[in-house]
Amino acid sequence: QVQLVESGGGLVHNGGSLTLSCVASRRMFTPFEVKWYRQVPGSQRERLASITDSGRTEYSDSVKDRFIISRDNDKNTVYLQMNALTPEDTGVYYCNTAQYWGRGTRVTVSS
């Protein structure tokens, strides 16, 4: 059974930074693309960032130039560095690869 576990969420002030981690229970990120999503109540999950096995990255307009996705295949870990956070970034953050999803980590940005 493959598991993805997100961590690193918490409460941060407006303008602050957090780094999220997504750890897989076994070596399975390669060769798949890994994505980070955010969900707020009443809305669909929003895809924020993705990274391919070769390291190519893509970002949504809402986080471009503020968030950085990276991966360490040897550690079975994908990161999401989040800078210049605003209250609009509040939500539950999920990582996804292939058909697998983690349970999410909550981020709250206070104004």
C-alpha positions in Angstrom: 0.0 0.0 0.0 1.4 3.3 -1.1 1.0 6.2 1.2 1.7 9.9 0.7 2.1 12.0 3.8 2.1 15.8 3.8 3.6 17.9 6.6 4.7 21.4 7.3 1.4 23.2 7.5 0.5 25.5 10.3 -0.4 29.1 11.1 1.7 31.9 9.6 1.3 35.7 9.4 0.5 37.5 6.2 3.7 37.8 4.2 5.3 34.8 5.9 6.7 31.6 4.5 6.2 27.9 5.0 7.7 24.8 3.4 5.5 21.7 2.9 6.8 18.2 2.4 5.3 15.2 0.8 6.9 11.9 1.6 6.1 8.6 -0.2 6.1 5.3 1.7 8.3 3.8 -1.0 10.2 4.9 -4.0 7.4 5.7 -6.3 7.7 9.4 -7.4 9.9 8.3 -10.3 9.0 8.4 -13.1 5.8 10.2 -12.3 4.9 13.8 -12.2 4.1 15.1 -8.7 1.6 17.8 -8.1 0.5 20.0 -5.2 -3.1 21.1 -4.8 -5.0 23.4 -2.5 -8.6 23.1 -1.4 -10.7 25.6 0.4 -14.2 24.9 1.7 -16.9 25.1 -1.0 -14.3 25.0 -3.8 -12.7 22.4 -6.0 -9.1 21.5 -5.4 -6.9 23.9 -7.2 -3.7 22.6 -8.9 -0.9 24.9 -7.8 2.4 23.3 -8.9 3.8 20.3 -10.6 7.2 18.8 -11.2 8.2 16.1 -13.6 10.8 13.4 -13.1 13.2 15.5 -15.1 12.6 18.5 -12.9 10.4 20.5 -15.2 8.0 22.7 -13.2 4.7 24.4 -13.8 2.8 26.8 -11.6 -0.7 28.3 -11.5 -0.9 32.0 -11.9 -2.1 32.3 -8.3 1.3 31.1 -6.9 3.7 31.7 -9.7 6.8 33.7 -8.5 5.9 33.0 -4.9 6.0 29.2 -4.6 8.7 26.8 -5.5 8.3 23.0 -6.0 11.2 20.7 -5.8 11.9 17.0 -5.4 14.5 14.7 -3.8 14.0 11.3 -5.4 16.5 9.7 -3.1 14.4 10.8 -0.1 11.1 10.0 -1.8 10.1 13.6 -1.0 8.6 16.5 -2.8 8.6 20.0 -1.3 6.6 23.1 -1.8 8.3 26.3 -0.6 5.7 29.0 -0.1 6.7 32.6 0.2 4.8 35.9 0.5 1.8 34.1 1.9 -1.6 35.9 2.0 -4.9 35.0 3.7 -6.0 33.8 0.3 -3.5 31.0 0.5 -5.3 29.5 3.5 -6.5 26.0 2.8 -5.6 22.3 2.9 -2.7 21.3 0.8 -2.5 17.9 -0.9 0.2 16.2 -2.9 -0.7 13.8 -5.7 1.1 11.4 -8.0 -0.5 8.9 -10.3 -3.7 7.8 -8.5 -2.4 8.5 -5.0 -3.3 11.3 -2.7 -2.2 12.3 0.7 -4.5 13.4 3.5 -3.4 16.9 3.3 -1.8 19.5 5.6 -3.6 22.6 6.7 -2.2 26.1 6.1 -3.7 29.1 7.8 -2.5 32.6 7.0 -3.6 35.3 9.3 -4.2 38.9 8.2 
